[in-house]
């Protein structure tokens, strides 16, 4: 299978999943939506296995690692800044909902940091660190 | 030539002459990528000096052309 035909088949699978999910939402059928997505993922993996070509190599992994790190820094900083703004704004205006949203954002930022710390520790150990 | 290449690639440090070996072996970038188990974009990036391959990949590429790694890659700093 060539890469061009693989891209066309993948696009077709995405299109079909979209139709099934849209139909499922319109008739209020949760199981149809889940089945459609699951079948789509299976077909995608099947088609991917037929392609005898490397799609992800060390360069792609390196780039995605750098992009992930940048995303982590930006989202954590944004979440922290937004949470501070919402908390102080909520307290000033006596808006409990806004203050609560700010607290939730701060917990999400801390969860982000915790997941990063745990995964860093794991990979550090894996690659010879202590 | 390698020194000039290093300047052009903003002192990347590691230079290579993969393109010469590839042309002599009459291989396309796609064919070399398939042999090395990487994407064509990676071979392009390595030849342009925009990406420094890992040691493993460098050895793989040198092995494809049956040359020592020191003949294919050089370190200039």
Backbone of each chain as ProteinMPNN parsed JSONL, in Angstrom:
{"seq_chain_A": "XXXXXXXXXXXXXXXXXXXXXXXXXXXXXXXXXXXXXXXXXXXXXXXXXXXXXXXXXXXXXXXXXXXXXXXXXXXXXXXXXXXXXXXXXXXXXXXXXXXXXXXXXXXXXXXXXXXXXXXXXXXXXXXXXX", "coords_chain_A": {"N_chain_A": [[0.853, -1.199, 0.0], [0.59, 2.187, -0.848], [1.728, 5.401, 0.491], [0.113, 7.495, -0.234], [-2.35, 6.293, -0.899], [-2.914, 5.257, 1.59], [-3.349, 7.596, 3.086], [-5.695, 8.481, 1.86], [-7.514, 6.422, 2.436], [-7.518, 6.604, 5.216], [-8.647, 9.12, 5.562], [-11.174, 8.606, 4.552], [-12.099, 6.781, 6.456], [-12.202, 8.442, 8.709], [-14.167, 10.212, 7.866], [-16.373, 8.476, 7.674], [-16.626, 7.705, 10.377], [-17.313, 10.16, 11.441], [-19.84, 10.54, 10.269], [-21.266, 8.392, 11.397], [-21.103, 9.002, 14.15], [-22.396, 11.481, 14.193], [-24.936, 10.717, 13.364], [-25.57, 9.038, 15.496], [-25.645, 10.867, 17.603], [-27.795, 12.422, 16.806], [-29.924, 10.638, 16.975], [-29.789, 10.075, 19.545], [-28.232, 7.923, 20.582], [-26.015, 6.433, 22.452], [-24.449, 4.102, 22.446], [-24.147, 3.433, 19.77], [-22.544, 5.497, 18.884], [-20.175, 5.042, 20.354], [-19.551, 2.473, 19.398], [-19.142, 3.042, 16.697], [-16.876, 4.689, 16.822], [-15.039, 2.898, 17.974], [-14.917, 0.848, 16.011], [-13.926, 2.356, 13.912], [-11.38, 3.056, 14.897], [-10.256, 0.505, 14.997], [-10.243, -0.218, 12.263], [-8.541, 1.745, 11.331], [-6.13, 1.014, 12.585], [-5.748, -1.438, 11.38], [-5.424, -0.768, 8.687], [-3.166, 0.792, 8.957], [-1.312, -1.147, 9.674], [-0.928, -2.412, 7.286], [0.562, -0.736, 5.837], [3.753, -0.469, 4.697], [5.767, 1.309, 5.774], [7.779, 3.689, 7.413], [6.393, 5.868, 9.699], [6.706, 7.23, 12.024], [9.639, 8.271, 13.423], [12.923, 8.631, 15.032], [13.428, 11.357, 14.809], [10.908, 12.526, 14.554], [9.869, 11.775, 17.029], [11.578, 13.185, 18.696], [10.942, 15.826, 18.004], [8.232, 15.859, 18.721], [8.496, 15.48, 21.436], [9.754, 17.852, 22.231], [7.779, 19.663, 21.466], [5.716, 18.823, 23.132], [6.778, 19.477, 25.61], [6.923, 22.258, 25.447], [4.205, 22.8, 25.176], [3.308, 21.9, 27.662], [4.577, 23.744, 29.39], [3.454, 26.195, 28.565], [0.64, 25.753, 28.887], [0.459, 25.152, 31.635], [1.409, 27.519, 32.825], [-0.477, 29.324, 31.84], [-2.842, 28.282, 32.946], [-2.268, 28.628, 35.672], [-2.008, 31.427, 35.838], [-4.563, 32.239, 34.964], [-6.105, 31.059, 36.977], [-5.312, 32.443, 39.25], [-6.18, 35.008, 38.567], [-8.962, 34.577, 38.35], [-9.619, 33.73, 40.942], [-8.958, 35.967, 42.563], [-10.494, 37.891, 41.331], [-13.047, 36.835, 41.678], [-13.291, 36.899, 44.462], [-13.156, 39.589, 44.973], [-15.438, 40.571, 43.698], [-17.328, 39.182, 45.0], [-18.184, 36.789, 43.838], [-18.94, 33.583, 43.882], [-18.929, 31.456, 42.124], [-17.087, 32.137, 40.159], [-14.773, 32.294, 41.684], [-14.603, 29.638, 42.506], [-14.183, 28.391, 40.056], [-11.642, 29.378, 39.531], [-10.186, 28.114, 41.566], [-10.477, 25.47, 40.768], [-9.077, 25.555, 38.355], [-6.521, 26.022, 39.341], [-6.004, 23.655, 40.684], [-5.967, 21.931, 38.521], [-3.705, 22.863, 37.211], [-1.78, 22.165, 39.102], [-2.061, 19.404, 39.034], [-1.142, 18.907, 36.489], [1.57, 19.6, 36.822], [2.298, 17.673, 38.681], [1.919, 15.261, 37.231], [3.818, 15.646, 35.264], [6.157, 15.688, 36.839], [6.174, 13.074, 37.869], [6.318, 11.504, 35.53], [8.723, 12.438, 34.501], [10.491, 11.577, 36.464], [10.178, 8.823, 36.173], [11.16, 8.336, 33.521], [13.703, 9.31, 33.842], [14.829, 7.472, 35.61], [14.64, 5.236, 34.019], [16.462, 5.788, 32.056], [18.924, 5.641, 33.258], [19.31, 7.435, 35.349], [19.242, 8.481, 38.886]], "CA_chain_A": [[0.0, 0.0, 0.0], [1.396, 3.421, -0.881], [1.391, 6.388, 1.515], [-0.997, 8.3, -0.774], [-3.6, 5.544, -0.729], [-3.126, 5.163, 3.045], [-3.951, 8.875, 3.521], [-7.069, 8.547, 1.327], [-8.322, 5.471, 3.2], [-7.653, 7.146, 6.573], [-9.612, 10.227, 5.451], [-12.483, 7.972, 4.363], [-12.481, 6.212, 7.758], [-12.57, 9.584, 9.579], [-15.444, 10.708, 7.337], [-17.405, 7.507, 8.062], [-16.806, 7.822, 11.834], [-18.046, 11.417, 11.669], [-21.253, 10.314, 9.893], [-21.869, 7.481, 12.393], [-21.237, 9.728, 15.421], [-23.432, 12.507, 13.994], [-26.214, 9.983, 13.364], [-25.786, 8.558, 16.869], [-26.029, 12.037, 18.423], [-29.135, 12.889, 16.395], [-30.949, 9.692, 17.451], [-29.55, 9.914, 20.98], [-27.785, 6.553, 20.834], [-24.632, 6.478, 22.949], [-23.734, 2.865, 22.088], [-23.817, 3.523, 18.343], [-21.398, 6.414, 18.78], [-18.992, 4.338, 20.879], [-19.23, 1.381, 18.456], [-18.59, 3.666, 15.491], [-15.502, 5.125, 17.116], [-14.2, 1.704, 18.194], [-14.71, 0.2, 14.709], [-13.052, 3.255, 13.152], [-10.014, 2.9, 15.414], [-9.776, -0.824, 14.575], [-9.947, -0.151, 10.829], [-7.362, 2.604, 11.204], [-4.96, 0.207, 12.981], [-5.598, -2.48, 10.356], [-4.866, -0.116, 7.487], [-1.813, 1.23, 9.335], [-0.431, -2.324, 9.681], [-0.68, -2.809, 5.887], [1.501, 0.222, 5.261], [5.131, -0.888, 5.017], [6.549, 2.543, 5.712], [7.96, 4.31, 8.729], [5.729, 7.161, 9.819], [7.247, 7.881, 13.213], [11.024, 7.853, 13.685], [13.533, 9.334, 16.163], [13.315, 12.801, 14.619], [9.514, 12.87, 14.871], [9.738, 11.641, 18.486], [12.309, 14.304, 19.302], [10.143, 17.041, 17.776], [7.0, 15.796, 19.526], [8.907, 15.677, 22.827], [9.98, 19.296, 22.436], [6.474, 20.32, 21.361], [4.968, 18.481, 24.345], [7.356, 20.253, 26.726], [6.488, 23.643, 25.257], [2.766, 22.814, 25.474], [3.188, 21.765, 29.118], [4.968, 25.016, 30.035], [2.473, 27.242, 28.23], [-0.673, 25.487, 29.499], [0.557, 25.261, 33.096], [1.506, 28.946, 33.169], [-1.774, 29.951, 31.54], [-3.796, 27.818, 33.96], [-1.925, 29.264, 36.947], [-2.339, 32.861, 35.729], [-6.038, 32.34, 34.923], [-6.678, 30.679, 38.272], [-5.072, 33.582, 40.163], [-7.071, 36.1, 38.153], [-10.349, 34.219, 38.677], [-9.781, 33.684, 42.401], [-8.961, 37.338, 43.112], [-11.645, 38.584, 40.748], [-14.235, 36.281, 42.332], [-13.348, 37.374, 45.856], [-13.405, 41.037, 44.939], [-16.822, 40.801, 43.284], [-18.184, 38.276, 45.781], [-18.743, 35.787, 42.917], [-18.447, 32.283, 44.354], [-18.744, 30.564, 40.954], [-15.822, 32.501, 39.511], [-13.699, 31.899, 42.595], [-14.525, 28.166, 42.45], [-13.524, 28.063, 38.773], [-10.221, 29.682, 39.719], [-9.606, 27.048, 42.406], [-10.404, 24.266, 39.926], [-7.959, 25.765, 37.411], [-5.24, 25.894, 40.056], [-5.8, 22.221, 40.922], [-5.596, 21.317, 37.24], [-2.302, 23.235, 36.982], [-0.957, 21.347, 40.009], [-2.111, 18.031, 38.514], [-0.236, 18.952, 35.339], [2.937, 19.6, 37.348], [2.517, 16.37, 39.331], [2.063, 14.243, 36.186], [5.127, 15.88, 34.63], [7.206, 15.273, 37.779], [6.17, 11.604, 37.956], [6.808, 10.931, 34.266], [10.145, 12.777, 34.395], [11.201, 10.663, 37.379], [10.134, 7.49, 35.559], [12.075, 8.272, 32.376], [15.056, 9.533, 34.354], [15.269, 6.164, 36.136], [14.74, 4.317, 32.89], [17.652, 6.118, 31.277], [20.176, 5.584, 34.018], [19.402, 8.403, 36.454], [18.921, 7.873, 40.2]], "C_chain_A": [[0.886, 1.244, 0.0], [0.892, 4.397, 0.186], [0.198, 7.237, 1.079], [-2.325, 7.573, -0.574], [-3.937, 5.374, 0.752], [-3.806, 6.423, 3.564], [-5.407, 8.967, 3.074], [-7.988, 7.643, 2.138], [-8.562, 6.002, 4.607], [-8.677, 8.278, 6.597], [-11.028, 9.679, 5.326], [-12.998, 7.411, 5.685], [-12.941, 7.331, 8.698], [-13.933, 10.117, 9.181], [-16.587, 9.791, 7.786], [-17.687, 7.572, 9.562], [-17.635, 9.067, 12.149], [-19.531, 11.243, 11.367], [-21.943, 9.461, 10.955], [-22.104, 8.227, 13.712], [-22.329, 10.795, 15.318], [-24.824, 11.871, 14.018], [-26.562, 9.55, 14.791], [-26.251, 9.7, 17.781], [-27.452, 12.464, 18.093], [-30.24, 11.953, 16.893], [-30.744, 9.346, 18.926], [-29.15, 8.488, 21.37], [-26.297, 6.565, 21.17], [-23.827, 5.286, 22.452], [-23.318, 2.859, 20.623], [-22.586, 4.398, 18.142], [-20.107, 5.715, 19.21], [-18.565, 3.23, 19.916], [-18.583, 1.944, 17.196], [-17.139, 4.068, 15.681], [-14.572, 3.921, 17.257], [-13.887, 1.003, 16.866], [-13.77, 1.037, 13.85], [-11.599, 3.129, 13.576], [-9.42, 1.566, 14.95], [-9.383, -0.83, 13.104], [-8.683, 0.664, 10.571], [-6.087, 1.817, 11.515], [-4.681, -0.871, 11.925], [-4.936, -1.907, 9.105], [-3.42, 0.302, 7.746], [-0.835, 0.054, 9.28], [-0.078, -2.771, 8.259], [0.35, -1.889, 5.232], [2.923, -0.148, 5.681], [6.065, 0.315, 4.948], [6.644, 3.136, 7.115], [7.278, 5.671, 8.736], [6.296, 7.965, 10.991], [8.66, 7.364, 13.453], [11.596, 8.732, 14.797], [13.39, 10.844, 16.04], [11.915, 13.277, 14.999], [9.292, 12.801, 16.384], [10.424, 12.794, 19.209], [11.507, 15.597, 19.195], [8.901, 17.024, 18.659], [7.315, 15.961, 21.007], [9.103, 17.142, 23.152], [8.659, 20.048, 22.408], [5.643, 20.065, 22.615], [5.466, 19.296, 25.53], [6.898, 21.706, 26.662], [5.008, 23.781, 25.607], [2.543, 22.769, 26.977], [3.485, 23.087, 29.804], [3.897, 26.078, 29.814], [1.15, 27.0, 28.948], [-0.619, 25.619, 31.01], [0.614, 26.723, 33.525], [0.177, 29.652, 32.959], [-2.814, 29.577, 32.588], [-3.542, 28.519, 35.295], [-2.323, 30.744, 36.936], [-3.847, 33.066, 35.742], [-6.646, 32.054, 36.278], [-6.495, 31.827, 39.277], [-6.037, 34.725, 39.86], [-8.504, 35.819, 38.597], [-10.592, 34.246, 40.195], [-9.885, 35.106, 42.962], [-10.156, 38.129, 42.601], [-12.937, 38.141, 41.435], [-14.401, 36.795, 43.748], [-13.71, 38.848, 45.909], [-14.871, 41.339, 44.654], [-17.816, 39.911, 44.019], [-18.887, 37.249, 44.889], [-18.14, 34.43, 43.267], [-18.109, 31.366, 43.174], [-17.384, 30.844, 40.304], [-14.632, 32.095, 40.383], [-13.499, 30.385, 42.553], [-13.833, 27.715, 41.162], [-12.025, 28.292, 38.87], [-9.516, 28.604, 40.526], [-9.45, 25.764, 41.593], [-9.231, 24.379, 38.956], [-6.609, 25.56, 38.115], [-4.96, 24.424, 40.362], [-5.402, 21.499, 39.644], [-4.125, 21.626, 36.919], [-1.376, 22.375, 37.844], [-0.936, 19.887, 39.558], [-1.169, 17.884, 37.322], [1.215, 18.817, 35.798], [3.261, 18.239, 37.963], [2.736, 15.276, 38.291], [3.421, 14.391, 35.5], [6.255, 15.379, 35.533], [7.317, 13.749, 37.835], [6.752, 11.001, 36.676], [8.284, 11.259, 34.055], [10.977, 11.816, 35.243], [11.288, 9.256, 36.775], [11.161, 7.369, 34.416], [13.528, 8.503, 32.797], [15.644, 8.221, 34.88], [15.512, 5.19, 34.988], [16.03, 4.534, 32.112], [18.893, 6.331, 32.141], [20.329, 6.587, 35.129], [19.09, 7.724, 37.782], [17.651, 8.468, 40.814]], "O_chain_A": [[1.835, 1.328, 0.78], [-0.209, 4.248, 0.715], [-0.621, 7.647, 1.902], [-3.307, 8.171, -0.132], [-5.11, 5.349, 1.125], [-4.725, 6.346, 4.379], [-6.256, 9.468, 3.81], [-9.101, 8.033, 2.489], [-9.663, 5.875, 5.142], [-9.473, 8.388, 7.529], [-11.965, 10.215, 5.918], [-14.18, 7.543, 6.005], [-13.944, 7.187, 9.398], [-14.759, 10.437, 10.036], [-17.636, 10.263, 8.222], [-18.843, 7.505, 9.981], [-18.528, 9.042, 12.995], [-20.383, 11.732, 12.109], [-23.064, 9.76, 11.368], [-23.168, 8.104, 14.319], [-23.1, 10.986, 16.259], [-25.76, 12.41, 14.608], [-27.704, 9.682, 15.23], [-27.133, 9.52, 18.62], [-28.223, 12.823, 18.983], [-31.348, 12.395, 17.196], [-31.407, 8.471, 19.482], [-29.652, 7.926, 22.343], [-25.442, 6.691, 20.293], [-22.662, 5.431, 22.08], [-22.258, 2.339, 20.277], [-21.706, 4.086, 17.341], [-19.087, 5.787, 18.525], [-17.376, 3.059, 19.645], [-17.604, 1.396, 16.69], [-16.289, 3.823, 14.825], [-13.459, 3.919, 16.73], [-12.747, 0.611, 16.617], [-12.919, 0.496, 13.144], [-10.696, 3.099, 12.74], [-8.254, 1.491, 14.562], [-8.34, -1.366, 12.731], [-7.867, 0.323, 9.715], [-5.088, 1.934, 10.805], [-3.528, -1.174, 11.62], [-4.01, -2.496, 8.547], [-2.561, 0.183, 6.873], [0.322, 0.219, 8.893], [0.942, -3.427, 8.045], [0.934, -2.226, 4.202], [3.254, -0.141, 6.867], [7.021, 0.339, 4.173], [5.692, 3.08, 7.894], [7.55, 6.519, 7.886], [6.358, 9.194, 10.959], [8.863, 6.167, 13.661], [10.862, 9.488, 15.433], [13.248, 11.539, 17.046], [11.753, 14.293, 15.675], [8.615, 13.655, 16.956], [9.916, 13.311, 20.204], [11.401, 16.362, 20.153], [8.55, 18.032, 19.271], [6.509, 16.512, 21.757], [8.679, 17.622, 24.203], [8.431, 20.952, 23.211], [4.954, 20.959, 23.107], [4.675, 19.753, 26.355], [6.536, 22.305, 27.674], [4.601, 24.75, 26.248], [1.705, 23.495, 27.512], [2.746, 23.512, 30.692], [3.485, 26.77, 30.745], [0.592, 27.918, 29.548], [-1.554, 26.144, 31.614], [-0.054, 27.12, 34.48], [-0.248, 30.467, 33.778], [-3.569, 30.425, 33.062], [-4.479, 28.951, 35.966], [-2.9, 31.249, 37.899], [-4.357, 33.946, 36.435], [-7.594, 32.722, 36.691], [-7.401, 32.141, 40.049], [-6.625, 35.325, 40.759], [-9.179, 36.691, 39.144], [-11.627, 34.719, 40.664], [-10.789, 35.408, 43.74], [-10.752, 38.926, 43.327], [-13.806, 38.958, 41.735], [-15.512, 37.092, 44.185], [-14.467, 39.292, 46.772], [-15.473, 42.222, 45.263], [-19.003, 39.893, 43.695], [-20.034, 36.88, 45.141], [-16.972, 34.166, 42.981], [-17.141, 30.607, 43.216], [-16.641, 29.928, 39.952], [-13.616, 31.614, 39.881], [-12.367, 29.904, 42.562], [-13.017, 26.793, 41.166], [-11.232, 27.503, 38.357], [-8.388, 28.222, 40.214], [-8.446, 25.061, 41.702], [-8.483, 23.421, 38.758], [-5.679, 24.993, 37.542], [-3.81, 23.989, 40.306], [-4.598, 20.567, 39.674], [-3.395, 20.768, 36.422], [-0.329, 21.917, 37.385], [0.085, 19.21, 39.685], [-0.489, 16.869, 37.17], [1.987, 18.032, 35.246], [4.362, 17.716, 37.787], [3.637, 14.451, 38.443], [4.088, 13.402, 35.193], [7.191, 14.731, 35.066], [8.42, 13.201, 37.846], [7.582, 10.094, 36.735], [9.021, 10.45, 33.492], [12.014, 11.313, 34.812], [12.321, 8.592, 36.853], [11.931, 6.41, 34.365], [14.456, 7.966, 32.193], [16.806, 7.902, 34.627], [16.473, 4.421, 34.999], [16.616, 3.592, 31.578], [19.788, 7.102, 31.793], [21.362, 6.61, 35.799], [18.72, 6.551, 37.817], [17.248, 8.069, 41.907]]}, "seq_chain_B": "XXXXXXXXXXXXXXXXXXXXXXXXXXXXXXXXXXXXXXXXXXXXXXXXXXXXXXXXXXXXXXXXXXXXXXXXXXXXX", "coords_chain_B": {"N_chain_B": [[35.078, 22.067, 2.412], [33.38, 20.765, 4.182], [33.69, 22.446, 6.323], [32.575, 24.799, 5.401], [29.996, 23.921, 5.12], [29.399, 23.54, 7.773], [29.348, 26.164, 8.679], [27.209, 27.143, 7.223], [25.212, 25.659, 8.337], [24.858, 26.823, 10.747], [26.836, 26.332, 12.734], [26.305, 23.65, 13.61], [27.931, 21.629, 14.365], [28.132, 18.772, 13.99], [28.865, 17.408, 10.957], [28.105, 16.013, 7.706], [28.524, 13.812, 4.879], [26.545, 12.5, 3.506], [24.951, 12.823, 1.295], [26.689, 12.743, -0.9], [27.611, 10.091, -0.834], [25.186, 8.835, -1.19], [24.418, 9.676, -3.74], [26.481, 8.541, -5.236], [25.894, 5.88, -4.847], [23.601, 5.755, -6.203], [21.082, 6.033, -5.002], [17.792, 6.96, -4.004], [16.413, 9.49, -1.801], [14.221, 8.467, -0.548], [14.574, 5.708, -0.821], [16.891, 5.329, 0.684], [15.895, 6.123, 3.142], [14.012, 4.115, 3.633], [15.697, 1.907, 3.857], [17.133, 2.646, 6.111], [15.176, 2.761, 7.974], [13.767, 5.055, 8.631], [11.939, 8.183, 8.154], [11.509, 9.899, 5.003], [11.737, 12.621, 5.298], [13.426, 12.837, 7.47], [15.874, 11.979, 6.442], [16.285, 14.012, 4.594], [16.509, 16.189, 6.353], [18.817, 15.46, 7.751], [20.762, 15.453, 5.724], [20.747, 18.129, 5.062], [21.812, 19.162, 7.281], [20.216, 19.955, 9.354], [19.337, 18.318, 11.268], [20.745, 16.29, 13.727], [21.641, 13.001, 13.622], [20.917, 10.196, 15.791], [23.331, 8.126, 17.504], [22.92, 5.481, 16.908], [21.391, 5.578, 14.533], [23.208, 6.877, 12.894], [25.228, 4.972, 12.724], [23.787, 2.988, 11.426], [23.273, 4.151, 8.922], [25.885, 4.5, 7.981], [26.595, 1.846, 7.796], [24.931, 0.981, 5.757], [26.106, 2.102, 3.513], [28.458, 0.85, 3.656], [30.739, 1.97, 4.884], [33.102, 3.426, 7.206], [31.984, 5.037, 10.176], [33.298, 7.385, 10.788], [34.118, 8.338, 8.374], [31.854, 9.204, 7.229], [30.599, 11.007, 8.946], [31.474, 14.033, 10.626], [32.975, 15.962, 13.228], [32.878, 19.277, 14.023], [33.913, 21.95, 15.861]], "CA_chain_B": [[33.655, 21.883, 2.061], [32.66, 20.436, 5.406], [33.759, 23.635, 7.167], [31.575, 25.704, 4.839], [28.712, 23.317, 5.457], [29.186, 23.785, 9.202], [28.97, 27.583, 8.821], [25.862, 27.274, 6.673], [24.252, 25.015, 9.239], [24.911, 27.567, 12.009], [27.695, 25.653, 13.703], [25.645, 22.48, 14.171], [28.96, 20.821, 14.989], [28.291, 17.496, 13.286], [28.607, 17.513, 9.518], [28.095, 14.708, 7.05], [28.516, 13.835, 3.416], [25.637, 11.404, 3.122], [24.426, 13.079, -0.053], [27.673, 12.257, -1.874], [27.558, 8.628, -0.822], [23.881, 8.418, -1.735], [24.458, 9.886, -5.193], [27.386, 7.537, -5.813], [25.217, 4.578, -4.799], [22.368, 5.917, -7.003], [19.905, 5.798, -4.153], [16.983, 8.149, -3.727], [16.26, 9.739, -0.357], [13.17, 7.542, -0.094], [15.168, 4.371, -0.715], [17.795, 5.346, 1.838], [15.046, 6.202, 4.335], [13.436, 2.774, 3.846], [16.779, 1.016, 4.326], [17.552, 3.049, 7.464], [14.021, 2.662, 8.883], [13.31, 6.385, 9.041], [11.141, 8.843, 7.127], [12.289, 10.632, 3.997], [11.988, 13.955, 5.869], [14.591, 12.74, 8.36], [17.07, 11.934, 5.584], [16.437, 15.379, 4.062], [16.979, 17.036, 7.452], [20.204, 15.085, 8.07], [21.61, 15.916, 4.615], [20.826, 19.601, 5.115], [22.47, 19.536, 8.531], [19.242, 20.529, 10.287], [19.082, 17.334, 12.327], [21.879, 15.41, 14.001], [21.062, 11.692, 13.94], [21.434, 9.497, 16.966], [24.495, 7.262, 17.207], [22.397, 4.254, 16.296], [21.016, 5.873, 13.158], [24.45, 7.201, 12.182], [25.881, 3.678, 12.439], [22.951, 2.281, 10.433], [23.496, 4.778, 7.615], [27.257, 4.169, 7.572], [26.605, 0.425, 7.446], [24.26, 0.84, 4.45], [27.077, 2.428, 2.474], [29.654, 0.029, 3.928], [31.894, 2.816, 5.226], [33.225, 3.688, 8.646], [31.174, 6.198, 10.565], [34.152, 8.584, 10.793], [34.229, 8.846, 6.997], [30.565, 9.759, 6.857], [30.274, 12.107, 9.838], [32.622, 14.723, 11.199], [32.609, 16.892, 14.297], [33.617, 20.535, 13.944], [33.44, 22.937, 16.843]], "C_chain_B": [[32.825, 21.612, 3.309], [32.625, 21.637, 6.339], [32.699, 24.636, 6.725], [30.174, 25.228, 5.2], [28.365, 23.601, 6.918], [28.747, 25.236, 9.427], [27.516, 27.762, 8.362], [24.818, 26.687, 7.6], [24.36, 25.569, 10.646], [25.633, 26.791, 13.088], [26.998, 24.488, 14.387], [26.655, 21.546, 14.8], [29.213, 19.542, 14.215], [27.926, 17.709, 11.819], [28.637, 16.122, 8.901], [28.162, 14.882, 5.544], [27.691, 12.663, 2.883], [25.178, 11.572, 1.679], [25.388, 12.558, -1.13], [27.624, 10.742, -1.979], [26.262, 8.14, -1.464], [23.859, 8.567, -3.253], [25.345, 8.852, -5.88], [26.735, 6.159, -5.862], [23.917, 4.59, -5.601], [21.119, 5.521, -6.207], [19.115, 7.088, -4.023], [16.891, 8.324, -2.213], [15.249, 8.753, 0.232], [13.75, 6.14, 0.121], [16.1, 4.285, 0.488], [16.99, 5.358, 3.137], [14.454, 4.827, 4.665], [14.487, 1.818, 4.399], [17.15, 1.327, 5.774], [16.403, 2.974, 8.48], [13.565, 3.996, 9.431], [12.468, 6.98, 7.913], [12.055, 9.597, 6.153], [12.659, 12.015, 4.519], [13.214, 13.95, 6.788], [15.874, 12.725, 7.543], [17.339, 13.324, 5.013], [17.045, 16.282, 5.133], [18.439, 16.738, 7.806], [21.139, 15.621, 6.989], [21.787, 17.429, 4.639], [21.529, 20.088, 6.377], [21.524, 20.118, 9.563], [18.923, 19.554, 11.427], [20.317, 16.457, 12.482], [21.316, 14.053, 14.39], [21.648, 11.122, 15.224], [22.587, 8.598, 16.526], [24.046, 6.015, 16.459], [22.072, 4.485, 14.819], [22.246, 6.177, 12.309], [25.188, 5.915, 11.794], [25.119, 2.918, 11.36], [23.231, 2.816, 9.038], [24.894, 4.444, 7.109], [27.337, 2.709, 7.116], [25.967, 0.191, 6.079], [25.25, 1.09, 3.324], [28.408, 1.712, 2.658], [30.905, 0.903, 4.132], [31.946, 2.977, 6.746], [32.482, 4.976, 8.957], [31.985, 7.498, 10.535], [34.295, 9.187, 9.394], [32.947, 9.563, 6.584], [30.227, 11.004, 7.68], [31.553, 12.713, 10.395], [32.125, 15.719, 12.237], [33.494, 18.128, 14.225], [33.08, 21.507, 14.976], [34.516, 23.943, 17.175]], "O_chain_B": [[31.728, 22.146, 3.478], [31.651, 21.833, 7.066], [32.014, 25.242, 7.549], [29.293, 26.02, 5.536], [27.213, 23.865, 7.262], [27.883, 25.506, 10.261], [26.715, 28.432, 9.013], [23.68, 27.154, 7.647], [24.01, 24.901, 11.619], [25.131, 26.611, 14.198], [27.083, 24.345, 15.607], [26.303, 20.751, 15.672], [30.345, 19.248, 13.829], [26.818, 18.135, 11.494], [29.135, 15.173, 9.506], [27.891, 15.958, 5.011], [28.084, 11.954, 1.957], [25.035, 10.598, 0.94], [24.958, 12.003, -2.141], [27.6, 10.182, -3.075], [26.254, 7.148, -2.194], [23.349, 7.702, -3.965], [25.016, 8.348, -6.954], [26.978, 5.373, -6.778], [23.215, 3.581, -5.679], [20.248, 4.789, -6.677], [19.688, 8.174, -3.942], [17.245, 7.428, -1.447], [15.404, 8.275, 1.355], [13.454, 5.478, 1.115], [16.098, 3.294, 1.218], [17.351, 4.694, 4.109], [14.402, 4.428, 5.829], [14.207, 1.02, 5.293], [17.441, 0.429, 6.564], [16.62, 3.106, 9.685], [13.045, 4.079, 10.544], [12.303, 6.37, 6.857], [13.213, 9.884, 6.454], [13.741, 12.528, 4.234], [13.943, 14.939, 6.871], [16.852, 13.379, 7.905], [18.488, 13.762, 4.954], [17.974, 17.043, 4.862], [19.205, 17.649, 8.121], [22.191, 16.18, 7.299], [22.846, 17.945, 4.281], [21.806, 21.278, 6.524], [21.97, 20.712, 10.545], [18.312, 19.934, 12.426], [20.863, 15.948, 11.503], [20.59, 13.948, 15.378], [22.725, 11.517, 15.672], [22.786, 8.347, 15.337], [24.693, 5.559, 15.517], [22.436, 3.679, 13.963], [22.318, 5.783, 11.145], [25.703, 5.79, 10.683], [25.718, 2.284, 10.491], [23.404, 2.051, 8.089], [25.066, 4.135, 5.93], [28.055, 2.382, 6.171], [26.399, -0.684, 5.328], [25.245, 0.391, 2.311], [29.361, 1.939, 1.912], [31.98, 0.601, 3.614], [30.98, 2.705, 7.459], [32.368, 5.874, 8.122], [31.439, 8.574, 10.289], [34.557, 10.38, 9.242], [32.958, 10.419, 5.701], [29.633, 11.948, 7.16], [32.557, 12.033, 10.607], [31.016, 16.246, 12.143], [34.715, 18.035, 14.352], [31.897, 21.846, 14.951], [34.291, 24.844, 17.983]]}, "name": "protein", "num_of_chains": 2, "seq": "XXXXXXXXXXXXXXXXXXXXXXXXXXXXXXXXXXXXXXXXXXXXXXXXXXXXXXXXXXXXXXXXXXXXXXXXXXXXXXXXXXXXXXXXXXXXXXXXXXXXXXXXXXXXXXXXXXXXXXXXXXXXXXXXXXXXXXXXXXXXXXXXXXXXXXXXXXXXXXXXXXXXXXXXXXXXXXXXXXXXXXXXXXXXXXXXXXXXXXXXXXXXXXX"}
